[in-house]
Amino acid sequence: MAMYSRLPGSVALITLQNPPVNALSAAVRQGIVDTVQRALKDPKVTSVVICGQNGKFCGGADIREFAGPMLGPPLVPMIHAIEAVDKPVAAAIEGVALGGGLELALGCHYRIAHSKALLGLPEVTLGLLPGAGGSQRLPRLIGLTAALDLITTGRHISAAEALKLGILDQVTDNNVVDQAVEFVRRVAGQPLDSRRLSTLPCPCPPDVDSLLDKAMVKVRQRSRGALAPVACVQALMAAASLPYTQGMEKERDLLTTLFNSGQARALQYAFFSQRVVGKWSLPSGASWDNSAARTISKAAVIGLGTMGRGIVVALALTGISVVAVETQEKQLAEASQAVPAMLQREAGRRSLATPPGVISFSSNLQDVSEVELVIEAVFEDMSLKLQVFRHLTSVCRPGTLLCSNTSGLDIDQLAAVTQSPGLVVGMHFFAPAHVMKLLEVVYGPRSSPEAVATAMQLGKRMGKVSVAVGNCPGFVGNRMLKPYLEQANFLLEEGATPQQVDEALEEFGFPMGVFRMSDLSGLDVGWRIRKEAGLTGPGVESTRTRQGRRYSPLPDQVCEAGRLGQKTGRGWYQYDGPGGRVARSDPWVHIFLEAYRAEHGLVARSIAPEEILERCLYALINEGFNILQDAMAAGPEDIDAIYVFGYGWPRHHGGPMFHAGQVGLGRILERLQHHHHNHPDVPHLKPSTLLRRLVAVGSPPVQTWREFINKERVHSQL
Ligand SMILES: C/C=C(\C)C(=O)SCCNC(=O)CCNC(=O)[C@H](O)C(C)(C)COP(=O)(O)OP(=O)(O)OC[C@H]1O[C@@H](n2cnc3c(N)ncnc32)[C@H](O)[C@@H]1OP(=O)(O)O
């Protein structure tokens, strides 16, 4: 809806009303159309101000409406009608002007914003382009180069930057509506022609073709396979070369194509799943709205390796004071140099609302006695972690939350050695911990709702997408990674090369294929885990069946050859030297694979990219269904957010579970059955019961799975 009021004097005020972000729903658009007409017809009104209720101008088109048929007045003619008004119209921008919200403001003749407002055209992040005239008006206002940047990245900019770019006419620290009213009173009667952006030419640099070509190359590299960034560049090409009306036709055609693409649906799903995971719930019934979180102001981190350092920085960036503990003197000395530098760099990169927290370094575990929360980030070794937890429970004051940054060990085992098992949770960060957006908050059977709520809220304060997950080996992300890695190794045994596997996955949209990624992370990480699991190491027979299932000793043998990935300059690829970044095919690997196949009597066959994708992705997806079935994730959105924010799953494919729905659950089931038939010794390929149940009831949409699973559980079908 939109409210109309006549302010003393001659200004009409139109207030958008659709909490929480005044999205442009059908009712709001109808309200705008009606109130603008009213202002136009009222001879006593000489100027108009448009603002939003509750300190937010407008968060853009109502994304929830995209799933249904278009109702109510369309945005484009509505904005044209505002631009055509012969009385000055100003947008009074507070909070946000995003997407259609900014496009509405661009249709106004003037834009006045509060200094804390954020502006942007983030449609590209939803698989769309600024299709309410934004792709044609913005470049006419700020020039092609700046518009390319804003529209293809979708980034939000501050009012100060918007003023500098020429998007805003005025920025104020005072009441923005009062300022806008004063502004329009001042300009009433002045000619409006030059204020109608659709009538202006688009300022372009002399090398416009080369600029557009470079922009196209850049967007294709940045998000391989994504349609929207490419369409954004195409729309801006039209703005640079065509009259406004034809540019708008191009904008409409491109938008229609994008709207009908699976990618837009996937990206909009990803937008909502990011928000769904914040509304967490546990099988016990504890949830975000019935569990109180503690606000942490003083924390400690134990262990200052790569992960520990990143966690210290992430905490300090939120204003939390941190005691950083490392018992090895050399590591402590290095960390006390490196961490402040990391903090300074990162604080400089973000404009921090609060000053960073103070960090103190210590080699003494006793120094954590006064903190409210401890995050243990020592080496991934259960006996070492147990030792640390026993020590912590004796030195920390009662009520201190004890968290472990384990990537897959049993949280309950750690809780068992403490005096308050309810105050123990996992906080699984991803490297580098101060940069990566994902945090898995792991609850054990005894973790209290308060401990989970506190860890979830702390994650949010650190700017993370925090997802509550159950306590099982590997939790959610790494548990699903296991069958994916396993399939990749089996494909090498059967005839593929690391490059072929990586190329298929990168073509799908992963920034890095599985072997390139393993080289980056270090091959010894998985090697150590397999040794601990008794799968490899001295005394273990070198067969291709271990613990009753197919096993590939290939990655162990690569490690045994001293090839641990980028850090040793050799792994699945070769690099310029230790620490090198550019992966090149290595003849050693090809000879090694041939010798391995010959030793085991394997005949290499040619494997199509489709099979590579099916084997790797469907095995991973199948494990996702097992996780949902075991109630280790509350819903498919949780799994998808984990994969998008922590594992490089291409956002335009929504996440593994969403992708399964897009491909068709029947098809996934059929292909898993096919591959399991061919590889009966691979349990990960055996279709999960949940997948079968979903197919049996007609493959309902992903948004309904959560409810379905809960019902099935009640009726003991799972
Ligand atoms: C063509 C396409 C056109 C013309 C478009 O305009 S597409 C839409 C472009 N706009 C955006 O992409 C903005 C999306 N929203 C955001 O980025 C953020 O929500 C925000 C910056 C506006 C506010 O952030 P924050 O304060 O953190 O709040 P939440 O993100 O949690 O959002 C609160 C609830 O509002 C819902 N929401 C937000 N924006 C929209 C929208 N455009 N349409 C519908 N609903 C929206 C969001 O889902 C939250 O809902 P709940 O989870 O509370 O139910």
The ligand as an ORCA input file, in Angstrom:
! r2SCAN-3c Opt
* xyz 0 1
  C      13.352     -7.152    -11.997
  C      13.653     -7.171    -10.577
  C      13.498     -6.117     -9.756
  C      12.959     -4.857    -10.250
  C      13.855     -6.180     -8.341
  O      13.728     -5.241     -7.640
  S      14.430     -7.656     -7.704
  C      14.666     -7.290     -5.967
  C      15.893     -6.484     -5.732
  N      16.082     -6.282     -4.336
  C      16.926     -6.998     -3.632
  O      17.617     -7.845     -4.112
  C      16.985     -6.705     -2.151
  C      16.770     -7.977     -1.368
  N      16.786     -7.741      0.061
  C      17.917     -7.557      0.750
  O      18.994     -7.514      0.232
  C      17.779     -7.438      2.231
  O      16.600     -8.101      2.624
  C      17.743     -5.984      2.735
  C      19.124     -5.349      2.542
  C      16.693     -5.177      2.009
  C      17.382     -5.987      4.251
  O      18.302     -6.803      4.947
  P      18.047     -7.198      6.474
  O      17.709     -6.008      7.246
  O      19.215     -8.036      6.884
  O      16.734     -8.087      6.482
  P      16.447     -9.475      5.791
  O      17.318     -9.707      4.635
  O      16.436    -10.546      6.840
  O      14.978     -9.253      5.230
  C      13.872     -9.087      6.124
  C      12.679     -9.809      5.523
  O      12.308     -9.150      4.322
  C      12.273    -10.082      3.242
  N      12.680     -9.361      2.027
  C      13.721     -8.581      1.855
  N      13.738     -8.063      0.637
  C      12.645     -8.531      0.017
  C      12.092     -8.340     -1.277
  N      12.685     -7.547     -2.190
  N      10.957     -8.980     -1.570
  C      10.339     -9.779     -0.668
  N      10.812     -9.988      0.580
  C      11.952     -9.367      0.906
  C      13.268    -11.155      3.655
  O      13.028    -12.335      2.972
  C      13.000    -11.258      5.132
  O      11.830    -12.008      5.274
  P      11.649    -13.002      6.495
  O      12.799    -13.953      6.438
  O      11.686    -12.166      7.733
  O      10.339    -13.654      6.252
*
